[in-house]
Amino acid sequence: MESKTPQFDKMLAEILDNLQPHAKTCKQCNVNFDIFIEDIEMYKKLQVPPPTLCPDCRMQRRMGFYNNILKFHKKECSAHAGENVISTFHSESPHKIFDLNHWWSDKWGGEEYGRDYDLNRPFFEQFKKLMFDVPQPAITHYWKNVIDSPYTISIIDSKNCYYSSVGGYLENSHYLYWVGSSRDSMDCLNSQDLENCYENIYSDKMFNCKFCDDSTECIDSAFLRSCKNCQNCFGCVNLRNKQYCFFDEQLSKEDYLQKIKEINLGDRNVLTEYKNKFKEFIKDKIRRNLQSDRKNINSIGDNLEKAKNCFMVFRGSGYNSIENLRYCQDVFDCKDSADMYIVGPNLSLCYELVEAYEGSNIKFSYFIKNGINLDYCLACHNCQNCFGCSGLRNKKFHIFNKPYSEEEYWQVLDKVKSEMLKNGEYGEFFPLSMALHAYNDTYASIEFSLIDEEIKKREWIYFNDEEKVDLTKMDTIEAKDVPIDIKDVDNSILQKAIICEKTGKPFRIIKAELDFYRKNNLPIPTIHPNERILTRLRERNPSRLWKMNCKKCGKEMFTAYPPEKQKEYKIYCEECYIQEVV
């Protein structure tokens, strides 16, 4: 098949054809990292040069690009002068934003900002100007797939949701992060197929379960860790196919139900007591080295399900599968791709991609839906064969938002990509100095925590996190004054702003949330929902692996537990763990 970009393809072939496995020094952190033969095969498949940053620095760059951790601000809408809207962009951000109704409407189009590309100037310098000229959506949101779901980021096919981020197929669910197929659930993380669940993390196929971690296929249970197919269990660890167990003790049905009846988790003090009791109970219990499905095939990473031929992939799953992925985080139903973050389903042949949904051959891009053959694009939807574009919809053959004939497009593209490759620009994702959001508003601040001075020293974007709120205009209630027992809470709580006991920031309880607490006999929280979500995110194992020896058999293995937790926990290899679980 004749090449459409012959000059670029020839230059890239000179780089890739004789490339051998070797060690490189990361140009950001100066740490040595390996380019493996499998990496080289992937670069050839994707037609990209080898990276100049190590996997961790590339991950940090992707994670630091946009705000998906539910930090909201008020910022002026460029479509309606003087009108502030809720946005993930800080009020001091220089970016233009449109409210979601206007951004998704046909009242404007990114093609209005089309311009010529100057081969004599650096790509990123030119694209930065385009990026600041084209308005961004106030919130990264697949708007047309989501119904009655305010304060949500990057969710798809969902309705009646609130304060949730990066998930899909949700209904009547709130305060979620990376959750799929959830109904009537709250405060959950990295889980799927939930109904009537609360504060579950890394748990799938759960019904009426609360405070569960790394568990699956459980019903009517609370305070579980690493349990499977359990019903009516409370405070249990590493159980399989059990019923009526209380802190791992087998009880009769009658005795179990009587014990549960005597525990009033609707009382905040009682709930805190059992949270602390369970935390102590699990301290000396064995743990798996990785929280992954053991049916995965030839895969290395953590929190993987239905994975095949994946390497250094973290939090990946799919109703179908994830296959042939490398250096990815938070992926769903993708294949034959590398270096992606929060993507899926239905993506293939993609590289250095952030926040995308359906498509093929998309590289160095962000917030894409139904894209084919896109490079260096932002917020482009239903587009094909576009390069260096922002805010386009239903377009083909555009460069810097300017349309070309098909023949002209390939001719210009060949020159642009060749010049970028020669200058060392092609192959690099957008630098963090060009990120859409402040570093301290992104997930990178959790995985790669930096003090404010270090962020500024690197010339990455930083805004003060403390935007002032006028509490004098609110009917507030201090956390200590919120009724301890849910049965003592009346509807007047819905008109009050609770002052978070940790951050001092105000937050409100919505009606659906209050109904959930009453239905499930749970106390009103006294911590801001964003702080609750951030706390769960900080407790996740990082997207890295370490080598350690199994604490039973002594064999070397990978684990996602960092060194300080390796000392604290009793971590077994998969084989030893299976021998021990009940």
N, C-alpha and C positions, 0 to 999 in steps of 0.2 A: 504494500500500500504506500503510495507516494506521500512523503511528509508534507504537511502544511506549514511547518516552520523549519525549513531545512537548515538554515544557518544556526539556529538555536540547538537543534538536535545534534548537529555535527560538533558544536562546542561542548555540549553536555556529554556526548559519547567519548570525547577525549578525556573527560574527567572520570567517567564511570567504567569504561571498558577495561582499564588496567588497574582498577581500584582493588586493593587487597585488604584483608583484615589488619587493623593496626590500632595503636593508641594515639589519641589526640589530646591536646590541652585545651580545656574550655576557655574561650576568650573572655568570659565574664568572671568566673570564680578561680580560674587557673588550676583546676583539678584535672587530673588525667582521666579519660574515659575511653572505653573500647568501641571501635566500630567492628561489629561482627559480620561474618559472611552472610548471615540472615538479614542483617541491616542492609548490606549492599544489594542483595537480591530485591529487597523492598524498594530501595531508591531507584533501581532500574525499572521496576514495575510501575512506579509512580512518576518516573522521569523527573527526579529532583536531585540536586547535588547533595553530598553528605553534609550534615549539620556542623556548625562551628561552636555550638553550645552543648554542654553535657545534658543528659536526660533531665536532671533535676532543674537546671536553669531554664531549659525549654519549657518544662512543666510550670515553673514559676511565672514565666512570661505569659503563658496561656491563661493561667489562673488569675493573673493580675490585670487582665484586660477589661473585664466588666464586672458590674455589681450584681451578684446573684444571691447575696446573703441577707436580703431583706432589710437593707438600710435605705429608708425612704427620706426624701427631702422635699421641700417646696421650692419650685423654680418657675420663673416666668415662661409662659408659652409664647413662642415666636409667631404663632398663628393668630393669637389674640392678645394684643399689646396690653400690658398692665394686669393680665390675669395669671395668677400663680396656679400651678397644677402639681399634683403629687408625682414625684419622679424619682428615679434612682440616680439622677444627676444632681450633684451638689449645687446649692444655690449660687456658688461662686464659679461654677464650671463655665468656661467660655463657649461650650457647645450650644448651638441652637437646638431647641427641642420643640416638637409638636405634641399636643395631647393625642391620645391614641385614636380617638374618633377622627381627628383631622389627618393624622399621619396615614391611617389606613384608607382614607377616602380617596376619591378621584379628583379632589379639588387642587391637587398639586402633583408633580411628578419629578423624580430625580433627574430626568432628561433635561429639565430646565437649566441644570448646572453643568451641562456638557462643555468640554474644552479640549483643546489640542494637547497632546503630550510632547514635551520638549526633551528630545534625546540628549541634550547637552546638560541637563540638570538631573540631580539624583531623584530616583523614584519616590523615596519616602518624603523628601522635602515637598514635592509636588502633590503627593497624595494627602499630606497633612493639610494643605490648603483646601483641597476638595472636601476632606472630612469635616473641616470647620464650616464650610459654606453650606453643605447639605444638612438639613435638619435631621436629627435622630429622633426615634420614638421616645417619648418620656420614660417608658418602661419597655424592656425587651419582652415582647408579648406576642404570641400567635393569636391575635385579637379575634379573628373570625371563627376560631375553634372553641372559644371560651365564653361562657354565659354567666352573668351575675357573679363575677369573681373579682372583687376589688382587692387591691394590695397583693397582687400575685405577679410572679416573674417567671417567664419561660415555661408556662404549662400549656398543655394541648388537650383538646377534646374533654373539657371539664366544665362543671357547672356548680353554682352555689358553693364556692370555695373562698377562703379568706386567708391572707397572710401566709401564702405558700409559695414555694419556689422549686423550679426544675422537676417537674413531674408530669404525669398524664393520666387520663381516664379516671378523673377524680370526681366525686360527688358528695356534697355536704361535708366537706373535710377542711380542716383548718390547721395552721401552724405546722405544715409539712415541708420536708426537704428531701428531694430525690425519692419520691414515693410514686408508685404506679398502681392503678386499679384499686382505689380506696373508696369506701363508702362510710359515711358517718364516723369518721375517725379524727383524732387530733394529736398534735405534738409527737409525730413519728418521723423517723429518719431512716433512709436507705432500706425501704421495705416495699413489698408489693402484695397485692391481693389481701387487703385488710377490710374488715367490717367491724364497726363498733369497737375500735381499738384505741388505746391511749398510752403514750410514752413507750412505744415499741421502737427498737432500733435493730437493723439487720435481721428482721423477722418477716417471713413470708407465709401466706396462706393461713392467716390467723383470724379467729372470730371471737369477739368479746374477750379480748385479752389486754392486760395492762402491765406496764413496767416489765416488758420482756426483751431479751437481748439474744441474738444469734439463735433463734428458735424458729420452728416451722411446723405447720399443720397442727396447731393447738387450738383448743376451744375452752371457753369459760375458765380462764386461768389468770394468775397474776404472779409477778415476781419470778420469772423463769429465766434461766440462762442455759443455752445450748441444749434445749429439750426438743424432742420431735414426737409428733403424734400423741400428745398428752391432753387429757381432758380433766377439768376440775382438779387442778393442781395449784399449789400456792407455795412460793418460796423454795423452788426446786432447781437442781442443777444436773445436767448430763443424764436426764432420764429419757427412756424410749418406751413408747406404747404403754403409758401408765395412766391410772385414774385414782383420784382421791388420795393424793400424797400431799403432806404438809411438812415443809422443810425436809424433804426426802424421806419422811417416815410414811409408810403405808398405813392408811386408816380405813375403817369401814366407811361406807357411804354416809351412814347416819352420823358417825363421829366427825367426819370431815365437814359435813354441812353445818353441824352445830358449831364447830370451831370458826368457820367462816362467818356464821351469823353473829358471833360475838365480837368480830373485828369491824369497827366502824371506820372505814377508810375515808368517809366523808368528813371526818374530823382531821384538820390539818396536823395537829399534834400526833395523832395516831398514825397518820400516813408517814410523817417524818420518822417516827419510831420504827416502823417496819422497813422503810427505805434504808435506814442505818443498820437495822438488824440483818437485812438481806446482804448488804454490802460487806458486813463482817463475815457472814456465813459463807460467801463465795471466795473469800481470800485464799484459802488453802485448797480449793478445788482445782482439779486439773483443767487445763485449757488446750485447745487445738493450736498448733503453731500457725495455722492459717484458717480464716473463716470462709472456706471455699467448698463447693460441692466436690466430693471426691470422684464424681463421675466425669469431671473435666478431663480432656484429652491433651496431653503434651503441652500443658500451659503452666506458666509461672506468673504469679500475682497474688492478689488477695481479694476476697469477696467476689469470687467468680462463680457463675452458674452457666451451664451449657456452653462452656468455652472449649475451643479447639485450636491448637497451634497459636496460642497467645503468649506474649512475652512482656513482662513488666506492665501488666494491665491490672488496674485496681477499680473495683466496684463496676463490674461488667456482667450483664445478663441479657436475656432476651426470651421472648416467647418462642422464637425460632432458635437462634444461636448467635454467638459472637465467634468469629473465625478469622484466623490469620491477622491478628492485630498486634501492634508493638507500641509500647510507651503511651498508653492511653489511660484516661481516668473518666469514670462515670459515663459509660457507653452502653447502648442498648440496641440489640439487633443490627450489628454492623459487621463488615468483613473487609479484608484486604486493604487495610489502612494503617496509618501510624500517626502518633503524636496528635491525639484528639482529646477534647475535654467537653463534657456535657453534650453529647450528640446521640442521635438516633430517634426513631428507628429508620431502617432502610437506607443505609449509606454504604458506599463502597468506593474504593480507589481514592481515598481522601487523605490529606496530609496537612498538619499544622492547622487544624480546624477547631473552632470554638463555637458552641451553641448552634447546632444545625439539625435539620429534620428533613430527611428524604433527599436523595440526590446521588450523583456520581461524579468523580473526577473534580473535586473541589479542593483547592489548596490555599493556604495562607488567608483564610477568610473567617468571617464572624456573622452570626445571625442570618442563616441561609435556610430557606425552605424550597424544596423542589428545584434544586440547581443542578445544572449539567455543564461541565467544562468551564468552571469559574476559577480565576486566580485573583487574589488580593481584592476581594469584594466585601463590603459591609452592608448588612440589612438589605440584601437583594433577594427577591422572591419570584419564583417561577421564571427564572432567567436561564439562558443558555449562551455559551460562548461569549462571555464578558470578562473584561480584565480591568482591574483598578477602578471599580465602580462603587457607588454608594447610593442607597435609597431607590434602586430601580425595581420595577415590577413588570413582568411579562415582556421582557426585552431580549433581543438577540444581537450579537455582533456590535457590542459597545465597548469603547475604551475611554476611560475617564468620563463616563456618562455620555459620550458623543457617539452617535450611530455611524456605522460604516456599511458599505456593501460587503457581502460575504468575501469577495475576492480581496477588497481593500483591507478588510479586518485582518486576514491572515498575513498579509504583507507587512502591515504596521506592527502586528503582534510579534512577528519574527524579529523585527528590529528592536522592539522594546525589550523583549525577554533576553535577547542576545546581549544588549548593552547592560542590562541589569546583572546578568551572569558574569560578564566581564568585570563589572565593578564590585562584585561580591554581595550584591543586594538580593538577587533572586535566590530563593532557598531560605530566606529569613522571614519569620513572622513579624508583625508590627512590633517595634520596640516599645518597652513600657513607658518611655517618654511620650509615646503617642497613644497611650491607653485611654479608653473612653472615660474611665472613672479613677478616682483617687485610690492609690494602693491600699490605704487603710479602710476602704469600702469594699474590698474584694476578698475572695477566698484565699488568695495568696497570702494575705496578712495572717491567716490561721496556719496554713501549711509552712509558710516561710516568714515567721514573725520578725519584724524589724522595728527598731525604735524610730521615732519620728525623724531624728537627725540623720539617720542612715538613709531613709527614703529620700530626704531632700538632697543629701550628699550625692546620691546616684542620679539626681535630676529626674526622678520619677515623680508622678503627680501626687500631691498631698494637700488635703484640706482639713482644717480643724473639724473634728467629729462633733463638737459641742455646739450645735445650732440652738440658739436660745428659744425657749418656749415660755410664753406669758401665762403662768399658772393662775394669775389673778382673774383671768377670764374664764376659768374652769371651775366647776363644782368638783373639788378633789376630796379624796379620802386617803389617809395614810395606810400603808400596808398593815400596821399593827391594829388598825381599827376595822379591818375587813373581818366579818364574822368567821370564827374558826370552823364552824360546822356548816355544811352546805344547807342543812335544813333550816338554818337561821337567816338565810339570805333571801331577801325579797327583791322584787323587780326594780326597786329604786337604784340598785347597783348599776343598772344599765345607763343611768344618767350621770354617773360619777366617773371621774378619772382617777384610777388607783395610782399612787406614787410608788414606783418600783422600789423594793427594799434594798436592791443592790446598786442600781444606777441612779435612782432619784428621778427617773424620767416617767412621765405620765402615760398610762395606757387605759384602754377601755375594754369592757367585756361586751361582746355582741350577743344578741338574743339567742342565736343558734348555739353559741358556746355555753350559755347559762343552761339552756335546755339539756345539753349533753351532760354537764356536771350533775344536774339533778337526776337525770335518768340513770347515770352510772354511779351515783353516790360518791362524788369526788369534790374536794374543796375548791373554792375559788383560788386561783394562783395569785401570788403577791409579787411575782417577778415578771418584768416586761417580756412579751412574747419574743421579741428579737433577741433578748439576752438568753432566754430559754433555748432558742435555736442555736445561738452561738456557743452556748455551753455544751450542747450535744455535739456540735461540729468539732469543738476543741478536744473532746474526749475520743473522737475517732482515731484509730491508728493512722499514721501518716501514709502517704502513697509511696512507700519505700519498703524494701526488704533487707533484712540482716541475716547473717549466718550465725547459728548457735548450735549447741549440742542438745539433743533430747535429754530431758532430765530424768528419763527412765532408762533408755537403752544406750544413750550416749552418742548416737550417730549424728553426723552433721546434717543440718536441715536449714531451710529458709523459714523465717518468721516475719510477720508484720509488726510484732511487738518491739519497740525500740529498746536499747540496752537497759535503760532504767527500769522498764517494766519486766524485762527478762529476769532481773534480780528479784523482783517482787513476786512474780507468779510462777506456778508450777506448770511449765509448758512442755507438752509431749508432741512427738511426731504423730502423723495420722495413724500409723499402724498401732502404736502403743495406746493412743487415745481410744481407738475402736475397741481394743481389748478390755479397757477399763469401764466404758460406759455401760449403764444398766439397761 
